[in-house]
Amino acid sequence: MGPFSKGRYFCLGIFLFLVFFSTCATTKGTGSDALPDSLPSVPGTLPHFLQEPEDAYIIKSNPIKLRCRAAPALQIFFKCNGEWVHQNEHVSREYLDEGTGLKIREVMINVSRQQVEDFHGPEDYWCLCVAWSHLGTSKSRKATVRIAYLRKNFEQDPQGKEVPIKGMIVLHCRPPEGVPVAGVDWLKNEELVNSLTDDNIDTRADHNLIISEARLSDSGNYTCLATNIVAKRRSATATVVVFVNGGWSLWTEWSSCNVRCGRGVQKRSRTCTNPAPLNGGAFCEGMSMQKITCNAVCPVDGGWEDWSEWSVCSSECERQRWRQCLAPAPRHGGKVCDGSGLATENCTGGLCTQNRKLLHDVEPQSMEGTNDVALYSGLAAGVIAVAVLVVAVTLYRKNQSDYGVDVIDSSALTGGFQSFNFKTTRQGNPLLLNSSIQPDLTGGRTYSSPICFQDSIDKELFDPLPDIKVKVQSSFMVSLGVADRAEYHVKAHPETFPRGLQRDYSTVENRKKNLLTPTGPATPAKGELKTVGIFGNLGGRLVVPNTGVSLLVPHGAIAEDTSWEMYMIINQEENSAHTDESCEILLGPEVTYGPPGLSLSCPVAMTIAHCAEVNGENWNIRLKRKTHDNKWEEVMSAEDETTSCYCLLDSHSCHLLLDRPGSYALVGEPLVELAAKRLKLAVFGGVGSCFLEYCLRVYCVDDTPHAFQEVVATETGRGGQLLEEPKTLLFKGTTFSLQVSIQDVPHFLWNIKPFTTCQEFSFSQVWCSNQQPLHCAFTLERYSPATSQLSCKISVRQVKGHEQILQVYTSVAESEKESVPFFMQADCTVTSQMGPKAFKIPFSIRQRICATFDTANAKGKDWQLLAQKLHIHRNLSYFAKQRSPSAVILNLWEAQHQDNGDLDSLASALEEIGRIHSKSPTKSPEKPSSDFT
């Protein structure tokens, strides 16, 4: 076949292809979208594209749409990666351009993620349009389709720098690989850096941040933010410290010579204040003082010349001689000669007379009279002085005898340091034995458990001084309630209690009647545990005893000259923070603190005990807050990075930094079946309805002090007896039930009903108990009244899970029964403590720590290093926004360590910081102990 034949067959094929597609389009257009056959066209014109397909990105699994529009066009089809797209995948429509009268055809196709992923070619997935007219065909541009993504890790994170003032700062950032390429923004202290409003900053060159001349205000935490259409990624934070090296001031004038005579020294000085070193800048090099020698001219004291010859005897019968102070004359401040320069004497040997009397008769008489007057005057003055002294001494002693002994408490003069004597709580069973350890008041206040302040100190503290009146500025002694031992004079400002709140203190006796509801302006509703305290600028701690719930009010959180009556309430009614629609469960009690209008300058630290077994990624634990319409809203997740509040999760407690009063609850959502919560198991016993019966009651309750308190209260009312120390069981979210069985019962002594030796709780009952106790009972009957002992085992196990054994060995005889010495510090009645003694860190030491770490310096002793050494690694941006980050970190440490009574962890952290930086080469080494001892 020749070339001509090949061309002819090719043209014929094209013609048949056009006729085929035209017929198909006509058939498809018989619906509402078809246009009449009389639609005009312009023969002899190639199709012209009014809209060509554009490049597109597939986000996640969402398909993209490619559009194409041409006129005049009989047909338009897409070709992707060299292959025609099937006709059924096209969506087309025709309409008439009223201006030109041409047929305009528009076609659209969808491209899915799967299509792009399945394509493996030398280039990206592409598509183009081919349009036909009577004259021929036209092709559009190629449009590429790519899957959009953004990697997690930056190719280069910015690095922290320390630069001198007016130096250049260059922070490099290479964003993660992504399609499309990610854009880069810069954040400084979580705020966007805008180079358009600051000519000193340039963020356009290769994603780098360039500051031409560093200023002090440029110090801060910088973060590179990469963004594309898929996601946002944050780099590691780079801390930039702009420091100022010290500069010398001008020299002062030379001082005067330090000696009056001979060789001495002159000094002049200068100070390193032009400028003073800042943010770890180097101190001035060189000497701050100069000395030079000087020679001071010695003073010459005057000396008398020899006496001159006597003069001729005068008519007065006298002669004279004189001398001058010229041997030598006084010079350079020397002393003038002592004595007189003129001498006079009688020159007749007593023969010359005046007024017809001999001179030697007249002169001695005059001298004798003068001497007598002087003698008598001196004696009179001495007698008067002695009399005055005797009277003064008598009056002073009489005045002193009118006053009793003045007792002064020297502790008020000791300043900001408090004496602390921390002791470890005696080991043993807190449930079965009452603690007998008394506070040691000789070396400072001792708390065996800071969560409760004992009333027992009142008697020891005030018995030595039964009549003393104590004037207090804080309400710590008021909270002790010793009204019969001390009188309180509290100065209250009219604006001290907003919204009409009034003071109402309760005595020891009143509080013993109502342990958790001290007398106050408001009475807690049914189903609530409430504690109240009055706090001022010194701060303090508020505790709901035996519940694992406390509130730390930091020093300075409340303005000076202002006091607030604060309260904390635990809701004991049916919990509302849990919803049946979700998989959330309540992990601790619902806690409310207030009052609502409370104004704070820094966040308070609230501690809530929880029952979750925190391990890895098993839980999603969230904090919720009740809104005004009594609905619960999510505040944050325990792993969130937020600046609104902070959450530190320990194995048994959650420590929250909050600045908004309200109701809070800790809820958890299990992410895997391995997620577990802790159950507290306890067995109590008591005589049944018949004296031969004995009842064993087994309780399974969420492992929080508050939840177990309900069990204690219930059994106290029943007169129950604790038979075994409570134990802990891990209950997993595997949907398997909890079985409780009684074993090893001596059947020859005791009888138990058949089919009652094993009882079961469903999974939902246990998992969603929400702090409400579950219990089951085993009733045993002894065959003989002589049987006085019962021994058996209680097995509590989760099907295909953990098991605990409670060993029971008890006496059931009425005469041998004793009241249950329930734990939980039943005599704990003081629920608040105010002032410095509420804190473990003395205020003066706290101030020095904050002053050391709040400002970054060349040695790196900043608050971030303090947080790291105290094992606070997460959400540091929350502390960065605080006025004193170090103070808030220490508040969190105080809340976290309230159950142990020592400062070892803090001291070890500070010692380690000092030891690390004392080894680093610096221009002016500093001993680590100098900052923190």
Buried (B, 14 or more C-beta within 10 A) or exposed (E): EEEEEEEEEEEEEEEEEBEEBEEEBEEEBEEEEBBEEEBEBBEEBBBBBBBBBEBBBBBEEEBBEBBBBBBBBBBBBBBBBEEEBEEEEBEBEBBBEEEEEBBBBBBBBEBBBEBBEEBEEEEBBBBBBBBBBBEEBBEBEBBBBBBBBBBEEBEEBBEBBBBBBEBEBEBBBBBBEBBBEBEBBBBBBBEEBEBEEEEEBBBEEEBBBBBEEBEEEBBBBBBBBBBBEBBEBEBEBBBBBBBBBBBBBEEEEEEEBEEEEEEBEBBBEBBBEEEBBBBBBBEBEEEEEBEEEBEBEEEBBBBBBEEEEEEEBEEEBBBBBBBBBEEEBBEEEBEEBEEEEEBBEBBEEEEBBEEEEEBEEEBEEEEEEEEEEEEEEEEEEEEEEEEEEEEEEEEEEEEEEEEEEEEEEEEEEEEEEBEBBBEEBEEEEBBBEEBEEEBEEEEBBBBBBBBBBBBBBBEEBBEEEEEEEBEBEBBBBBBBBBBEBBEBEBEEEEEBBBEEBEBEBBBBEBBEEBBBBBBBBBEBEEEBBBBBBBBBBBBBBBBBBBBBBBBBBBBBBBEEEBBBBBBBBBBBEEBBBBEEEEBBBBBBBBBBBBBEEBEBEBBBBBBBBBBBBBEEEBBBBBBBBBEEEEEBEEBBBBBBEEEBBBBBBEEBBBBBBBBBBBBBBBBBBBBEEBBBBBBBBBBBBBBBEEEBBBBBBBBBBBBBBBBBBBBBEBBEEEEBBBBBBBBBBBBBBBEBBBBBBBEEBEEEBBBBEEEBEEBEBEBEBBBBBBBBBBBBBBBBBBEEEEBBEBEBBBBBBBEEBBEBBBBBEBBBEEEEBEEBEBBBBBBBBBBBBBBBBBBBBBBEBBBBBBEBBBBBBBBBBBBBBBBEBBEBEBBBBBBBEBEBBBBBBBBBBBBBBBBBBEBEBBEEBBBEBBEBBBEEEEEEEEEBEEBBE
